Amino acid sequence: MLLALAGMVLAGCGESSPTILRPGGSAAEDIKRLAMEIFAILSIVLLAVWTLLAIVIIRYRHRPEAMASQTEGNFAIEVIWTLIPTVIVIVLFVLTIRTTHQLALADRGASFTAVGHQWWWEFDFEHEGFKTANEVHVPVDQVVSIDIVSSDVIHSFWVPQMGGKVDMIPGRVNHDRFLPVEEGTYLGECAEFCGADHGTMRFLFVVESPEEFSAWVANQRRPAAEPTTPAAIAGARVIATVGCSGCHTIRGTTLGGIVGPDLTHFGSRGGIAAYTLPNTPANLKKWLTDPQAVKPECHMPRTPLPGAQIDELVAYLEGLK
């Protein structure tokens, strides 16, 4: 019991660590409440067993008779040790059913579609006319409804501080609904082993005010910003000629690939390669120079380019706010 309690406390210590102990959504609050109730009930059971065991060991460690008294056929004792676990199981069942009903929010239609890829995330706001990757924003105190699909293998969509895990199965559309109740930036991850880079398949889930969310949506709907500095202008020419269009889309340009993440507003995102690295010019240069060194076995090929051209690409991509 003490080890379990210590584990739960330590799991919630890191501010950047996703944990149900710091819920930011209605579903996560319900799940945390159920976890704490079950933990409390089982702790009482364990404490009672330890207490009775200690009493028996201490009080009856020396007995005058050669053979201990037998209780075979004691109807009262048999009823008691049958009723107690039965009542406990019934209580746990009722608490679980209650929580399941609390999690069942009304379906108001999907806000967006989350698509799992090896090994990155796509968020398709079909009604708004844009897609983004590895970072999604939602308004606080408004029900979020998500269609959840996979493009390749089985993944699992999970933002621990928002709610439970939902499997992403090829050929099937699953759904998730919850109410974000606290503004903040939360870490989401894949909770189903999906290949070599499963451990570096993360995304940011940003809960913000309705006004900030509306501004984010308006910005995401715009085409890519035109480059203004000489290096960024040169980078726009480079990215159009080195094969990036085979995988990536940048709306407002000739790049229209659908295999990799949409890069239209790449510079506004906080991470690179599904948050394998923070999005900084130095890290982006490292990623463009040798993706396999940063994220082994990822599907981003290494494209040998002179250092000057990589710098120009960095200037262009970081300008896509």
N, C-alpha and C positions, 0 to 999 in steps of 0.2 A: 504494500500500500504506500509506504514511504517512498519507494523507488518510483512508483507510478506518479505520485504527486510531484516529486522532484522533476521527473521528465516533463510533465505538463507545464510546470513553472518555467523551466529552462527553454522549452519550445517557444514560449512567448516573450523571451527576453530581447531578442534582436529586433530592432525597429524595422529592418528591411525584410525580415523573415515572414512569409505568409503563415498565419496561424488562426485557428478558430477562436483562440482566446482573446483576440481583439477584433470582433466582428464589425463590419462596416455596412452590412446589408441585413434585411429582415430574415432571410433564410438562414444566414450564418448565426444570427442571434438565436433563432429557434433551435438550431443544431447544437449550439453551445449550451443552451439551457437543458436540452435533453441529455447531453454528455455529462453535465454537472450533476443532474438528478440521478442518473445511473451510477455515477462515481460515488455519490453520497450514500445511496442505498447499499451498494456492494461494499463500501468501506464499513458501514455499520455491521453488515453480515460478517465481514472478515474480523472486525474488532470483537464481535460477540463470540466467534469461534475461538479466537486466540485467548479471550478471557476465560471461557469455560475450560479450555485445554490447560491453561495455567493453574486454575483452581484444582482440577483433577490431579495434575502432576504434583502440586505442592501438598494438597490435603491428604491424598490417598497414596502417597509414595511408600508408606509402610503399613501393611495390613497383617493382622494376626493369623487370618485363615490361610490355608495353603492354596486355595483356589478362589478366585474372585467370584462374587455373586453373579448369577446369570439372570438376564432380563428377557429371555426368550419367551415369546407369547404375551408380552406386556402390551396390551391393546392401546392403552393411553399414550405410551411413548411412541408407538408406531403411528398413531393418528397425528400426534404433534409434529414428528419429523417428516410427515407427508404434507400436512397443511402448511407449514411454514414456507418451504420452497414453492409450493403451489401459489400461495398468496404473493410471494415475491415475483414470480413469473407473470402473474396476472397484472400486478402493478406496472411492471416494465412494459408489458404489452399495451396497456392503456396509455401510458406516457408516449410510447412510440406512435400509436395510432393518432393521438392528439397532435403530435408534432407533424405527422404526415399530412393531416388536414390543414394545419397552419401553413405548410409549404405550398399548398395547392392554390395559387393565386389565379384569378380569372385571366383567360387568354384574350388579349386585346390585339392579336396580330403581331408578327415579328417586327422588332425594331431594326434588326439587321441579321445577317447570316454569318456565323463563325465557321470558317473552313480550316481544317487541319491538313497541313502538308508535311512531308519530311523535309526539313524540320523547322517550320516557321508557320505563322498564323496569318490568315487573310480574313478581313472583316468587310463584308459587302453590304453597303447601304444602298440597296437597289432602288428604293423609292427616292433617294436623294441624288442618285446618279454618280456615286463615287465608290471606290474601294481604297482601303488602307491596309497596312501590314504591321503586325507585332505591337500595335498600340491602338486602343479604342477608348473613346470618351462617351460618357453617359450622363444625363442630368440627375441630380439628387432628388429624392422624394418623388420619383416617377417610376412606375413599374417598367422594368426592362424585360422584354421578351425576345429570346434569341433562338433562331433555327440553327441547329448544330449538325454539320456534315463533315465527311472526310473525303479527300481526293485520292487517297492511296491505301493506307493501312489503318488499322484501328488506333485511334488516339482517344484521349479523354480530356474534355474541357473542364478546368477547375480554377476558380478564383476562391481560395479558402476563406477569405474574409467576406465573401458575398454569399456563398452557398455550397451545395454539395457538388460532387463529380457527375458529369454526364458523358457517357460514351459517345464517341464519334465513329460511326460504322459506315464503311463504303456502301453506297447504294441505299442508305436509310437516312431519313431526316428525324433527328431527335430534337427536343425542345428544353429550354430552361427559362424560368421566370423568377424574378425576385425584385425586391424594392431596395435600392441603395439608400441608406439613411444617413450616411456620414461622408462628407467630402474628403477626398484624399486620393493618393495614388497607391494602387494595390498591385501586387505581383500575381500574375496568373501563370499556370504551367500545365504541361501535359502530364496526366496522372496514369497513363497506360504505356508500358514499354513499347516503343515504336521503332526501334532501330538504334544504330550506333550513336546518334546525337540526341537521343531522347532527353538526356540530362541538361542539354542547352537549348531546349525548346520552350522559351518563356515569352511573356508579353506583359505590357502594362495595361491596367484597367483603371482609367481615370474617372473619378466621380467629381463633378463640378456643378456650379450653379446653372440653372436653366439659361441664364444670359451668356455665360461662358460657353456652354454647350452649343448654343445657337451660333455664336461667333466661330467656334471650331468647325461646325458643319458648313457654314458659309465659306470659310477658308478652304476646306477640303473640296468643295464643289468647284473651286476655281482651277483653271489650268495651271501648269507650272509657271513659276515666275521667270521672267526673262532675265538672263544673266547681265550684270552691269559692269563687273570688273574685267580687265583684260584676261586674267587667268580663268575666270568662270566662262567667258565667251569662248576661249580656246577649248575649255573642257566640254562645252556643249557640242563643239565640232568633233572632238575625240569620241565622245560616247555614242555619237551617231554612226561612227565608222568602224568600231572595233568589235562589233558583234553583240553588243548589249541588247539590241532590239530583238534578238532571238528569244529572250526570256522576259525582259522587263518592259513595262509601260511607263511612259511619262506623258501624261495628257497635255496636249498643246504642242507636241513635237512628233517626229516621225516614229518614235519608239512605241511599238504596240504589242510586245510579247505578253503571253499569258502564263508562262511557266513559273516565273519567279515573282517576287513581291513588286507591287506597284510603287514606283519611286517618285511619284508626282510631288509629294511634300516630304521627301525623305529628311531634309534638314531640320524639320520641326520635331522629329521623333527623338526619343531619349536614348535609344540603343541601336546596336548594329547586330545583324545575324541572329535575330530573335533574342536580343539582349544577352548575347555572349559577351559583348563589350559595350561600355558606354559610348554614346555617339560623340566623339571628339575628332578633330582633324587628324591627330596622330593615330588614333585607333582605326579610322577609316582608311588611312594610307596603309596601315599594316594589313587590313582586310583585303584591300584591292591588290596589294603586292602578292600575297599568297594566302588565299582563303583556306586552303587545306591545313596550313600551319595554325590558323586560328580555330577552325572548326573541322577537325579531321572527318573525312568521308561525307562532308556536305556536298550538295549538288552544284555548288558554285565553282566553275572551273577556273584554273589559274590562267590568266591572260598575260603573257610576258609583254610588258610595256616599259619604255624608258622612264626613269624617275621623274623627268619633267612633265610627261604626259599624265602620270599618276597624280602629281601635284595639281595639275589642271582639272582632272576629274574630281579631286577632293574639293577644290574651290567651287566647282559647279554644283556638285551634289549637296554640299553644306549650305548652298544658297537657296535650295529648294524648300523654302519655309512654308 
